[in-house]
Amino acid sequence: MAEKANSTSAKPKAAAKDPKETTEQATFMDGMPGMEDAREQFDKFKNGMEEVAVFHKENVEAVVESANLASKSAKQLNEENIAFQREAFQGAVENVQSLFTATGFSEAIEAQSNFARESLNAYVNHWTQLGEKSVEASKEVMEPLNARVGAWWKSAEAFRT
């Protein structure tokens, strides 16, 4: 048993392959049947993998561009919403002040009715504009992604033919 253990531990470790050996082997194997076909197939595979890598890189770039556009659009919409809310709050403060300075109950009711009507109209207009801007922003955000889907479709059609 001791001899067996010594014989297995005495095995030399496999050395890393020298690139020159690989080249020499490739040169040696050139004359073998089917090598040219194998080399062609490998080159096609390699070129295909390079195309896939480029395609996916472009996909990632499109996603990043789309995310940046979405972020910019969300920031702009948020800023507009905050500005509207500030104006609405300021209008409410002014309305309360006008209610305290009203000389009679009917004057206070009229001021409150006018404020409510103006506030509702401003609110509806604001959210309508915000909705329209959101739709436009969504279209902008989707453009890079739609372009990548178009590129994929083109390559899929080329693959089918």
C-alpha positions in Angstrom: 0.0 0.0 0.0 2.8 2.3 0.9 4.3 1.8 -2.6 1.0 2.7 -4.2 0.8 6.0 -2.3 4.4 6.9 -3.3 3.7 6.1 -7.0 0.6 8.3 -7.2 2.3 11.2 -5.3 5.3 11.0 -7.6 3.2 11.9 -10.7 4.5 15.1 -12.3 2.1 18.0 -12.4 0.8 19.0 -15.8 2.6 22.1 -17.1 0.6 25.0 -18.5 0.4 24.7 -22.3 2.8 26.9 -24.1 1.1 29.1 -26.8 3.9 28.0 -29.3 2.9 24.3 -28.8 -0.7 25.2 -29.6 0.3 27.0 -32.7 2.5 24.1 -33.7 -0.3 21.6 -33.1 -2.7 23.8 -35.1 -0.1 23.7 -37.9 0.3 20.0 -37.6 -3.5 19.5 -37.7 -4.0 21.6 -40.7 -3.7 18.7 -43.1 -6.2 16.6 -41.2 -9.5 15.9 -42.9 -12.3 18.2 -41.8 -9.9 20.7 -40.1 -10.7 23.5 -42.6 -14.4 23.0 -42.0 -13.9 23.0 -38.3 -11.8 26.2 -38.5 -14.5 27.8 -40.6 -17.2 26.8 -38.2 -15.1 28.1 -35.3 -14.6 31.4 -37.0 -18.3 31.7 -37.7 -19.0 30.9 -34.1 -16.4 33.5 -32.9 -17.8 36.2 -35.2 -21.3 35.4 -34.0 -20.3 35.7 -30.4 -18.7 39.0 -31.1 -21.9 40.2 -32.8 -23.9 39.0 -29.8 -21.5 40.9 -27.4 -21.8 44.1 -29.5 -25.6 43.7 -29.6 -25.9 43.2 -25.9 -23.6 46.2 -25.2 -25.9 48.3 -27.3 -28.9 47.0 -25.4 -27.2 48.0 -22.1 -26.4 51.4 -23.5 -30.1 51.9 -24.6 -31.3 50.9 -21.1 -28.9 53.3 -19.5 -30.0 56.1 -21.9 -33.6 55.3 -21.3 -33.1 55.3 -17.5 -31.4 58.7 -17.7 -34.2 60.1 -19.7 -36.7 58.7 -17.3 -34.8 60.2 -14.4 -34.6 63.6 -16.0 -38.3 63.6 -16.9 -39.4 62.5 -13.4 -37.3 65.2 -11.9 -38.8 67.8 -14.2 -42.4 66.6 -13.5 -41.7 66.5 -9.8 -40.3 70.1 -9.8 -43.4 71.3 -11.7 -45.7 69.5 -9.2 -43.9 71.0 -6.2 -44.2 74.5 -7.8 -47.9 74.0 -8.3 -48.4 72.8 -4.7 -46.5 75.8 -3.4 -48.8 78.1 -5.4 -51.9 76.3 -4.2 -50.7 76.6 -0.6 -50.0 80.3 -1.1 -53.5 80.7 -2.6 -55.1 78.9 0.4 -53.2 81.2 2.8 -54.4 84.3 0.9 -58.0 82.9 0.9 -57.9 82.4 4.7 -56.6 86.0 5.1 -59.5 87.3 2.9 -62.0 85.3 5.0 -60.7 87.0 8.1 -61.1 90.5 6.5 -64.6 89.8 5.2 -67.1 92.3 6.5 -70.0 89.9 6.4 -71.0 86.3 6.2 -72.2 86.5 2.5 -68.9 88.2 1.5 -67.0 85.3 3.2 -69.1 82.7 1.4 -68.6 84.4 -1.9 -64.8 84.6 -1.4 -64.7 80.9 -0.4 -66.8 79.9 -3.4 -64.5 81.8 -5.8 -61.5 80.3 -4.2 -62.9 76.8 -4.4 -63.8 77.2 -8.1 -60.4 78.7 -9.0 -58.6 76.0 -7.0 -60.5 73.2 -8.7 -59.9 74.7 -12.2 -56.2 75.1 -11.4 -56.0 71.6 -10.1 -57.7 70.1 -13.1 -55.5 72.1 -15.5 -52.3 71.2 -13.6 -53.0 67.5 -13.6 -54.1 67.5 -17.3 -50.8 69.2 -18.3 -48.9 66.8 -16.0 -50.6 63.9 -17.7 -49.8 65.2 -21.2 -46.1 65.8 -20.2 -46.0 62.3 -18.7 -47.1 60.7 -22.0 -44.5 62.7 -23.9 -41.8 61.7 -21.4 -42.9 58.1 -21.7 -42.5 58.2 -25.5 -39.1 59.8 -25.2 -38.0 57.2 -22.6 -39.1 54.3 -24.8 -37.3 55.5 -28.0 -33.9 53.9 -27.3 -35.6 50.7 -26.2 -37.9 50.6 -29.3 -34.8 51.1 -31.4 -33.2 48.0 -29.8 -36.3 46.0 -30.4 -36.2 47.0 -34.0 -32.5 46.0 -34.3 -33.4 42.6 -32.7 -36.2 42.1 -35.1 -33.9 42.9 -38.1 -31.3 40.4 -36.9 -34.0 37.8 -36.2 -35.3 38.2 -39.8 -31.8 38.0 -41.2 -31.3 34.8 -39.2 -34.5 33.3 -40.6 -33.4 33.8 -44.2 
